[in-house]
């Protein structure tokens, strides 16, 4: 993965700022999968199923952003254009299995009004893109047993979303937010039958038709000399539509969530902190998932004028970070359970040699690209 990025900021007037930049990226991903068959106590390579997949993705994009302030009103608008080529080959296939290119533009606009020094409101719109993970494009197969397997999908296309958000902000930190997002071609794991009369099923990530999400949330932070707290409460209603094997599936469900973080500063450089997260059941793709909660806590002690610190953290104290979901597709009822081994106690020492900010922090790989590289099948 090779990237190059250049940004330029230029103040046209005292209250008008222009930002622009370009980014180029070239991705080459190669993966090899070999299958073996056992004959007469000897393992021989299965050339028919073994394969090497090579994926290339050059991308060039450019953007500009204009910011303007007029009394209590602030306006920020921008436009990004992106041209991407997608090319994938498979060793056992003479023709390219991926050979597409697209040019798209992504506008954004934000309007902000300052009622007072403590209160303001913001209305924004943005169009965004979410690309498939590299591993999901690889057309290889992983067998679980004789009746089920998963495979990649080279036909995946990027997800395009349109979002509108309205926020009422108090003292920069507390806010009330309402939002709506329409995602076209969102990528979710689906379940298919090998053929209409077969009991063999396989999982494959596909672009479903669309996903609508309506959200409302409130965030209430507070800080005193000894106590810091950050609390959020919200609801999300999601509706997903998917056409598969000639049938249309529509699944919708509201989800409530609550998060509460607390930190208590005591004398002698000692502090306690804890966080509770709770989610009711909701919708993810074609699955309905059950509620869950997690609790984390820790203690920290500082020494030597806060240069040296010792901390003990206990993540997922009650070992409740488990995902449970179910769905009914093609007359089959399926349950899924995912357990994350996050319940652990860690001890950490840290020392600050000097106080400074690193202005040369690496920007070689964005968060989005790291996720595309590291993300496995879900």
C-alpha positions in Angstrom: 0.0 0.0 0.0 1.6 3.3 -1.2 0.0 6.7 -0.5 0.8 10.3 -1.1 -1.1 13.2 0.3 -0.6 17.0 0.1 -2.8 19.7 1.8 -2.8 23.4 1.3 -4.5 26.0 3.4 -4.8 29.6 2.2 -6.7 32.5 4.0 -8.3 34.5 1.2 -9.6 37.1 3.6 -9.8 37.6 7.3 -13.1 35.6 7.5 -12.7 33.3 4.4 -10.4 30.3 4.4 -9.7 28.0 1.5 -8.4 24.4 2.0 -7.4 22.1 -0.8 -5.4 19.0 -1.4 -4.8 15.9 -3.4 -4.3 12.2 -2.5 -3.0 9.3 -4.5 -3.0 5.7 -3.4 -1.9 2.4 -5.0 -2.9 -0.9 -3.5 -1.6 -4.3 -4.4 -2.8 -7.2 -2.4 -1.7 -10.8 -3.1 -3.0 -13.9 -1.4 -2.4 -17.6 -2.0 -4.6 -20.5 -0.9 -3.6 -24.1 -1.3 -5.9 -27.1 -0.9 -4.6 -30.7 -0.3 -6.3 -34.1 -0.7 -5.2 -37.2 1.2 -4.8 -40.3 -1.0 -3.1 -43.5 0.3 -1.9 -41.7 3.4 -0.3 -39.0 1.3 -1.3 -35.4 0.9 -1.3 -34.1 -2.6 -2.1 -30.6 -3.7 -5.5 -30.0 -5.3 -4.6 -27.8 -8.2 -8.2 -27.3 -9.2 -9.1 -25.6 -5.9 -5.8 -24.0 -5.1 -5.5 -20.4 -6.3 -3.6 -17.1 -6.1 -5.6 -13.9 -6.0 -4.0 -10.5 -6.9 -6.0 -7.3 -6.4 -4.8 -3.8 -7.6 -6.5 -0.5 -6.8 -5.0 2.8 -7.9 -6.9 5.8 -6.7 -6.6 9.6 -7.3 -8.6 12.2 -5.4 -8.7 15.9 -4.9 -10.7 18.2 -2.6 -11.4 21.8 -1.7 -13.1 23.3 1.4 -14.3 26.8 1.9 -15.0 28.3 5.3 -16.8 31.6 5.8 -17.8 33.4 9.0 -20.5 36.2 9.0 -21.4 37.5 12.4 -23.1 34.6 14.2 -23.2 32.4 11.1 -20.5 30.0 10.0 -20.6 28.2 6.7 -18.3 25.3 5.7 -18.7 23.6 2.3 -16.5 21.3 0.3 -16.3 18.9 -2.6 -14.1 15.8 -3.1 -13.7 14.0 -6.4 -12.3 10.5 -6.7 -11.3 8.3 -9.5 -10.6 4.6 -8.7 -9.7 1.6 -10.8 -10.3 -1.9 -9.4 -8.6 -4.9 -11.0 -8.4 -8.5 -9.7 -7.1 -11.7 -11.3 -7.2 -15.3 -10.2 -4.6 -17.9 -11.1 -7.2 -20.5 -12.3 -9.1 -18.0 -14.4 -7.8 -16.5 -17.6 -10.0 -13.5 -17.5 -9.9 -10.8 -14.8 -12.7 -11.3 -12.3 -12.6 -7.6 -11.3 -12.1 -5.0 -13.9 -14.0 -1.8 -13.1 -13.4 2.0 -12.6 -15.6 4.8 -11.3 -15.5 8.6 -10.9 -17.6 10.0 -8.1 -18.0 13.3 -6.2 -18.7 13.7 -2.5 -20.1 17.1 -1.5 -20.5 18.3 2.1 -22.0 21.4 3.7 -22.2 22.6 7.3 -24.2 25.6 8.7 -23.6 26.8 12.2 -25.4 29.5 14.2 -24.1 30.9 17.5 -27.0 31.9 19.8 -24.6 32.9 22.6 -21.2 32.1 23.9 -22.5 28.9 25.4 -25.2 27.8 22.9 -25.0 27.0 19.2 -26.7 24.8 16.6 -25.3 23.0 13.6 -26.9 21.5 10.5 -24.8 19.4 8.1 -25.0 17.1 5.1 -22.4 14.8 3.7 -21.9 12.1 1.1 -19.4 9.4 2.0 -18.0 6.2 0.6 -17.1 2.9 2.4 -15.1 0.4 0.3 -15.1 -3.4 0.7 -12.4 -4.9 2.8 -9.6 -6.5 0.7 -10.2 -10.0 2.3 -13.9 -9.9 1.4 -13.1 -9.4 -2.3 -10.9 -12.5 -2.4 -13.0 -15.4 -3.9 -11.5 -18.1 -1.8 -13.6 -20.6 0.3 -13.3 -21.5 4.0 -15.1 -24.7 5.0 -16.5 -25.0 8.5 -18.0 -28.5 8.0 -19.7 -30.6 5.3 -22.8 -28.5 5.4 -21.5 -24.9 5.8 -18.7 -22.6 4.5 -18.0 -19.0 3.7 -16.5 -17.4 0.6 -15.3 -14.1 -0.7 -17.2 -12.0 -3.2 -15.2 -10.1 -5.9 -18.5 -8.5 -7.1 -18.7 -6.2 -4.1 -19.0 -2.5 -4.8 -18.4 0.4 -2.5 -21.2 1.6 -0.1 -22.4 5.1 -0.7 -24.2 6.9 2.1 -26.0 10.3 2.5 -26.2 11.7 6.0 -28.1 14.7 7.5 -27.4 15.7 11.1 -28.8 18.4 13.4 -27.0 19.3 16.6 -27.8 21.6 19.5 -24.5 22.2 21.4 -24.0 23.6 24.9 -20.5 24.7 26.0 -18.9 22.7 23.2 -19.3 19.3 24.9 -23.0 18.7 25.8 -25.3 18.2 22.9 -28.6 16.9 21.5 -28.3 15.3 18.1 -30.8 14.1 15.5 -29.7 12.3 12.3 -30.7 10.3 9.3 -28.5 8.2 7.0 -29.5 6.4 3.8 -26.8 3.9 2.7 -27.0 2.5 -0.8 -25.4 -0.9 -1.5 -24.3 -1.4 2.2 -22.2 -4.5 2.7 -23.4 -7.2 5.1 -22.9 -10.9 5.6 -25.7 -12.9 4.1 -26.7 -16.6 4.0 -27.3 -18.5 0.8 -28.2 -22.0 -0.2 -25.8 -23.9 -2.5 -28.9 -24.7 -4.6 -32.6 -24.3 -4.0 -33.1 -28.0 -2.8 -29.8 -28.3 -0.9 -29.3 -28.2 2.9 -25.8 -26.9 2.4 -25.5 -23.2 3.2 -22.7 -20.7 2.8 -22.0 -17.2 4.1 -21.0 -14.5 1.7 -20.8 -10.7 2.0 -23.1 -8.9 -0.4 -24.3 -5.5 -1.3 -27.9 -5.4 0.0 -30.4 -2.8 -1.5 -30.3 -0.1 1.1 -30.2 0.6 4.8 -32.0 3.5 6.5 -30.9 4.7 10.0 -32.7 7.2 12.2 -30.8 8.3 15.3 -31.4 10.6 18.3 -28.9 11.0 21.1 -28.0 13.2 24.0 -24.5 13.7 25.6 -24.1 15.2 29.1 -20.6 15.6 30.4 -19.7 17.2 33.7 -16.4 18.1 35.4 -15.5 19.3 38.8 -12.2 19.4 40.7 -12.3 15.7 41.7 -15.0 14.2 39.4 -15.3 13.8 35.7 -18.2 12.1 34.0 -19.4 11.6 30.4 -22.8 10.2 29.8 -24.7 9.4 26.6 -28.1 8.1 25.8 -29.5 7.4 22.4 -31.8 5.4 20.1 -31.3 4.1 16.6 -33.9 2.8 14.3 -32.5 0.8 11.4 -34.3 -0.7 8.4 -32.5 -3.0 5.9 -33.8 -4.3 2.6 -32.2 -7.2 0.8 -33.2 -9.2 -2.3 -31.8 -12.7 -2.4 -32.6 -15.7 -4.5 -35.7 -14.0 -5.9 -37.1 -13.2 -2.4 -37.1 -9.8 -0.7 -36.2 -9.5 3.0 -37.0 -6.4 5.0 -35.8 -6.3 8.6 -36.1 -3.4 11.0 -35.7 -2.8 14.8 -35.0 0.1 17.2 -32.0 -0.1 19.5 -31.4 1.9 22.6 -27.9 2.4 24.0 -26.4 4.0 27.1 -22.8 4.8 28.1 -21.5 6.2 31.3 -17.9 7.1 32.1 -16.7 8.2 35.5 -13.3 9.3 36.8 -12.5 10.2 40.4 -9.3 12.1 41.2 -8.0 11.5 44.7 -5.0 12.9 46.6 -1.5 11.6 46.2 -1.9 11.3 42.4 -4.4 8.4 42.6 -7.4 8.2 40.3 -10.2 5.6 39.7 -12.1 5.3 36.5 -14.9 3.1 35.2 -17.2 2.8 32.2 -20.5 1.1 31.6 -21.9 0.4 28.1 -25.3 -1.1 27.5 -27.1 -1.9 24.2 -30.6 -3.3 23.7 -31.3 -5.6 20.8 -31.0 -4.2 17.2 -30.4 -5.0 13.6 -27.1 -5.7 11.7 -27.6 -6.6 8.1 -30.1 -9.6 8.0 -29.5 -10.5 11.6 -31.3 -9.4 14.8 -28.9 -9.2 17.7 -29.6 -9.4 21.4 -28.9 -6.9 24.2 -25.6 -6.9 26.0 -23.5 -4.8 28.5 -19.9 -4.4 29.4 -18.1 -2.9 32.4 -14.5 -1.7 32.5 -12.6 -0.2 35.5 -9.1 0.7 36.5 -6.9 2.6 39.0 -3.9 4.8 38.2 -1.1 6.3 40.3 1.3 9.1 39.3 4.8 9.7 40.6 7.7 12.1 40.0 5.7 15.2 39.1 3.4 13.1 36.9 6.2 11.9 34.7 5.9 8.3 35.9 2.6 6.5 36.1 1.4 3.0 37.1 -2.1 1.8 36.1 -4.1 -1.4 36.5 -7.1 -2.0 34.2 -9.7 -4.7 34.3 -11.6 -4.9 31.0 -15.0 -6.7 30.7 -15.1 -7.4 34.4 -18.2 -9.6 34.2 -17.2 -11.3 30.9 -20.3 -10.2 29.1 -18.9 -9.0 25.8 -20.7 -11.7 23.7 -22.7 -11.2 20.5 -25.8 -13.3 20.0 -28.0 -12.9 16.9 -30.4 -14.9 14.8 -32.1 -14.7 11.4 -34.5 -16.7 9.2 -33.5 -17.0 5.5 -34.8 -19.4 2.8 -36.8 -21.2 5.5 -33.7 -21.8 7.6 -33.5 -20.4 11.2 -29.9 -19.7 12.2 -28.3 -18.5 15.4 -24.9 -17.0 15.8 -22.8 -16.5 18.9 -19.5 -14.6 19.0 -17.4 -14.5 22.1 -14.6 -11.9 22.5 -11.8 -12.8 24.9 -11.6 -9.2 26.2 -11.9 -10.0 29.9 -8.4 -9.4 31.3 -6.4 -7.5 33.8 -3.4 -5.5 32.6 -0.6 -3.7 34.3 1.1 -0.7 32.6 4.0 1.5 33.4 4.7 4.7 31.4 7.2 7.5 31.7 7.3 10.9 30.0 10.8 12.0 29.2 9.7 15.5 28.2 6.5 17.4 27.3 6.2 18.0 23.6 3.8 17.4 20.7 5.0 15.3 17.8 4.1 17.4 14.8 5.5 14.7 12.5 3.0 12.0 13.3 2.8 9.4 10.6 -0.1 9.8 8.2 1.1 7.0 5.8 -2.0 4.8 6.2 -5.4 6.2 7.1 -7.7 4.5 9.6 -10.0 3.4 6.8 -7.1 1.6 5.0 -5.9 -0.1 8.2 -9.5 -1.4 8.7 -9.6 -2.7 5.1 -6.3 -4.5 5.6 -7.0 -6.0 9.1 -10.7 -6.7 8.9 -11.6 -10.4 8.7 -14.9 -12.1 8.0 -17.5 -11.1 10.6 
